[in-house]
Amino acid sequence: MGGSVAEVRSKAELDRLMEEGSPCILHFWASWCDASKQMDQVFSHLSTDFPHAHFLRVEAEEQPEISEAYSVSAVPYFVFFKDGKTIDTLEGADPSSLANKVAKVSGSIAPGDPAAPASLGMAAGPTILETVKEFAKENGSSKVKSQLLPGLSNGLEKRLQQLIDSQAVMLFMKGSPEEPKCGFSQKVVDILKEEKVKFGSFDILTNDEVREGLKKFSNWPTFPQLYCKGELLGGCDIAIAMHESGELKEVFRDHGIDIGDSNEAKVAEPNGGKGGISESTGLSATLTSRLASLINSSAVMLFMKGKPDEPKCGFSRKVVDILQQEKVEFGSFDILSDDEVRQGLKVYSNWSSYPQLYIKGELIGGSDIVLEMQKSGELENVLTEKGITRKETLEDRLKKLITSSPVMLFMKGTPDAPKCGFSSKVVDALRNNDVSFGSFDILSDDDVRQGLKTFSNWPTFPQIYYKGELIGGCDIVMELRDNGELKSTLSE
C-alpha cells in the first residue's frame, strides 16, 4: 500500500485483493469525464493520507466485467470495501463525502464524525478542491443539493440563505472582525480590509445550529467561508490565492461591489451600461489596431481566462457554457497568455474585468450581463438580429441518430460484421425475434462514441434505443429475450 493508487486490470486481480480483507476503495472513472479526472486528483492525495488502505482505480469502459459487477451506471463512482465486503458507495464529484467515507472505512474516525482537514485532501491545495466543487456546483447543482439539504429543516435552510444574502460580501468566521478567534479568520478579515470592501460577518461560534448547518448547506466542511452576492468563493487558502493573483478584486468589480478609497477614476459607461469604446484611450496605434483585429476576428468573440475546454475561472466557464447552450460558434482569446492585450483591452473597452463577450465587434459585457441576457431571452434576440446562426451540436446530432429508426442499435461494427461479442449477441437476439432495427458503428466516429456515453449516462456499448429512449446494453437485451419480452418491449 503506502500511499499510491493501483490500476486494476481484471476481475480476478480485484478478487485477489478483496480476499486480503484490508480496507479498499475502488474508483470507477473515464478519461472523457472531467469530474472523474478532477476527483482522481483528490483520490490520489487521499491515498497519501490513508496509507493503510488500498486505493484502486478502474477505467469503467475498459473493464465492463468489473463495472457490471458493481452496477456502475455513471462516473465518477466509488465502492468502499472492508473485510472483503462492500460497505458503502458514492456517486458523483463530492470531495468532502469521499474523504469522510475513506476515513470511516479506514477506521480513522467514528461514524458521524467529520474527517480532519488533512483527510479532506487539503494537501492537494485549494485549486483541486475548488475546481471539483465548482464543477459539481455548475454541472450538477440540483443533484448536490438533493444529497445535502435533506439534513436541514426548511426553517434553517431559509435562515442560512437569508444570512448569506444579508450582505453583498459576507464572511462566516470564528469571532468578529475586531476580535477574530482563529488565524484563518484573521487572514481573511485582513484581506477584505486590504481590498477595501465593506463586508458583513457572522460569528459561527455563537450558534452551533448555523455552524453545522452551513457546512451541509454549502458542502464546505471548514471555516471561515467567504461569500460574494450569495455565491461561495471558498475558505482561507482560496481567498489568499485570489487576493494575491488579483482575481478577488476582479470578482468584486464583476459583481458590482464598491471598493472604497479607489484611486481609479469612475468613467460613465455608454451603451446603457454595457461599456464602450473610448474615443481617446491613450493606447498606441499598434495596440489599438491589434485589439480591434482580435475583437473582429470572429462574429462572436470571447476574451476569457483560459480556453473554452479549460477555463481558468468560474466566470469564464459560465459564459462558455452559455454560448454552448445557445449553440453558437465563437472565437476566444486567453488573456492570461498576453498581458499587453489583457491590460489594453480594459482601457480600449472601458470594461475593467474578464470575461468580455463581443458580438459583431460590439461589447456585450461580462458574465453577469450575459447570464441575465440569456435568462431574459435577450441574448438569443441579439444573436438573431446580428445574423448569428446556430450550429448543430453533438447533442443535436446524437438525438437525430437515436431517433433515426424506431429501434436503434449503437454497436461495434455492423450487423453483418460485428466487432465485439456483446454486439454480436444483441444483433442475433433482434434478428431471431424478427425485430427490425437501424444501427450505427461507434468505431467509425469517436465523437459519437464518446458523446453518447455522456448523453445516455451509460459507459459501455452496445446501446439499444426504442423511440428515442435507452433500453440498455447487452445484459438487458438478453434478459428481455430470455423472458420472452424483447419483441413486445420494442414494438409497444
Buried (B, 14 or more C-beta within 10 A) or exposed (E): BEBEBBEBEEBEBBEEBBEEEBBBBBBBBBEBBBBBBBBBBBBBBBBBBBEEBBBBBBBBBEBBEBBBEBEBBBBBBBBBBBEEEEEBBBBBBBBBBBBBBBBBBBEBBEEEEBBBEEBBBBBBBBEBBBBBBBBBBEBBEEBBBEBBBEEBEEEBBEBBEEBBEEBBBBBBBBBBBEEBEBEBBBBBBBBBEEBEBEBBBBBBBEBEEBBBBBBBBBBBBBBBBBBBBEEBBBBBBBBBBBBEEEBBBBBBBBBEBEBEEEEEEEEEBEEEEBBBBBEEBEBEEEBBEBBEEBBEEBBBBBBBBBBBEEBBBBBBBBBBBBBEEBBBEBBBBBBBEBEEBBEBBBBBBBBBBBBBBBBBEBBBBBBBBBBEBBEEEBBBEBBEEEEBEEEEBBEEBBEEBBBEBBBBBBBBBBBEEBEBEBBBBBBBBBEEBEBEBBBBBBBEBEEBBBBBBBBBEBBBBBBBBBEEEBBBBBEBBBEBBEEEEBBEBBEE
